[in-house]
Amino acid sequence: MEALEAELRPYRNTHHTYTHLPERGRRRQEILAEMRELAGREEPKWRSGYASGSVYHGGADHIEFLNEVYAINSQSNPLHPELWPSAVKYEAEVVAMTASMLGGGEEGAQGVCGTISSGGTESILLAMRTYRDQARAERKITDPEMVVPVSAHAAFDKAAHYFDIRLVPVPLDSAFRADVEAAARLVSSNTVAVVASAPGFPHGVIDPVDELSELARRHGIGCHVDCCLGGFVLPWAERLGYAVPPFDFRLPGVTSMSADTHKFGYAAKGTSVVLYRTNLLRRFQYYRNATWMGGLYYSPTFAGSRSGALGAEAWAAMLAFGQEGYTAATKALLETAATIRAGIEGIPELEVLGDPLWVIAFGSDDIDVYAVMDQMNSRGWSLNGLQNPPAAHICVTLRHCQQGVAERFVADLEASVQVVRRLPGGRGVMAPIYGMAGATKTRATVEELLERYGDLQFKA
Ligand SMILES: Cc1ncc(COP(=O)(O)O)c(C=O)c1O
């Protein structure tokens, strides 16, 4: 915990900690200077490509452009369309453009529609609650279940907790794709939706969406494709000639999708798109109240008031890139990822999991991969740890497409593996914790650790 506290509070000894309002307001210039100084310390790491995922574009010109868009729209709130019809226009067009990229729109499946949300997690929460409410209304289901591959994002488990849906886990096959036969056995009369990822967060592997969506269609239930990572990459990868399996609304069984503008859409943090095959389905997402003392009330997502500036940024980013821009970015992304993947495959102690395109997970039968991650940390890298099986991944972004970054990653990884091979015991700090998380008896201890982490995060 002390190490975590030090990570969360590196400024404790150098900057004043505010636990109550200052009596008199500080000068704006002073506040800006302090913030610039803090951001300046944090920037070099992500800017020079040491982070997995996290910052997907990060180019100085692009950031400046998005900041200008934010400044123009900083007061706007789509809850008040009478004041800001521009916010409504931007959001509606972001949804329409995303739908047309993913098999909807004029030339695709007619009727695909959606809303903007605050991020991938909210898009997934909204979709799962929509299926629960649809099943309750149309099929009188009171004990809803969702069939979810174990590689799907934690947001699905979160949805299960929030909305009292039973999550039925689907195992993976040897290629880290959802096992369709197992999924077929797990669908019951209470199933409200089947989930697929394109690709999934841990291994960057695309599930067999065609078979899973067909399974759902045969049972007359929904199929959600989590395309939070892939929505703004796969359409262009396909155009570039990569072997992309079918994954979107062109498959008749796909009934909803999530795609994140704030990841590879290269917008600022705070937006995602959730899409539905029909407006009838989308309506289960809406909250409406005809009897509230405060007047007639409607909101499409969990928030009430929202920033219209974030939708404006997504719109501006999409227009600034266009189809050509996204295709060029995807080409650079996938070529860099191929270099990184080949580099990992060239290290005899490591093994790439599955057949990924740009989120590349690696494990090892010989050495502790968490110790390798520690070594990478000490060289400045910030990778993601995975479990079941133990592994780590790098989600390649445009930050890694800068000159020399992929080569630096591979060289540092080789050096890290060599150090771990020579380490007595050779165990990383995370290995025992993941070990405890994997055992039923000690899982609660790790969950308590996570809760304490949460407490720490909001302790000034
Ligand atoms: C496949 C996938 N789905 C959902 C999410 C959740 O997105 P967010 O962190 O924007 O809530 C992520 C995040 O990385 C993801 O990779």
The ligand as an SDF file (V2000), in Angstrom:
LIG
                    3D

 16 16  0  0  0  0  0  0  0  0999 V2000
  -12.4080   -3.7790  -25.6980 C   0  0  0  0  0  0  0  0  0  0  0  0
  -12.7020   -2.7130  -24.6860 C   0  0  0  0  0  0  0  0  0  0  0  0
  -13.9700   -2.5270  -24.2780 N   0  0  0  0  0  0  0  0  0  0  0  0
  -14.2950   -1.5910  -23.3900 C   0  0  0  0  0  0  0  0  0  0  0  0
  -13.3490   -0.7630  -22.8300 C   0  0  0  0  0  0  0  0  0  0  0  0
  -13.7370    0.2550  -21.8050 C   0  0  0  0  0  0  0  0  0  0  0  0
  -13.5170    1.5420  -22.2900 O   0  0  0  0  0  0  0  0  0  0  0  0
  -13.3790    2.8210  -21.3480 P   0  0  0  0  0  0  0  0  0  0  0  0
  -12.1070    2.6640  -20.5670 O   0  0  0  0  0  0  0  0  0  0  0  0
  -13.3840    3.9400  -22.3190 O   0  0  0  0  0  0  0  0  0  0  0  0
  -14.5460    2.8670  -20.4370 O   0  0  0  0  0  0  0  0  0  0  0  0
  -12.0090   -0.9240  -23.2300 C   0  0  0  0  0  0  0  0  0  0  0  0
  -10.9550   -0.0950  -22.6540 C   0  0  0  0  0  0  0  0  0  0  0  0
   -9.7850   -0.2340  -22.9110 O   0  0  0  0  0  0  0  0  0  0  0  0
  -11.6800   -1.9230  -24.1770 C   0  0  0  0  0  0  0  0  0  0  0  0
  -10.4100   -2.1230  -24.5720 O   0  0  0  0  0  0  0  0  0  0  0  0
  1  2  1  0
  2  3  1  0
  2 15  2  0
  3  4  2  0
  4  5  1  0
  5  6  1  0
  5 12  2  0
  6  7  1  0
  7  8  1  0
  8  9  2  0
  8 10  1  0
  8 11  1  0
 12 13  1  0
 12 15  1  0
 13 14  2  0
 15 16  1  0
M  END
$$$$
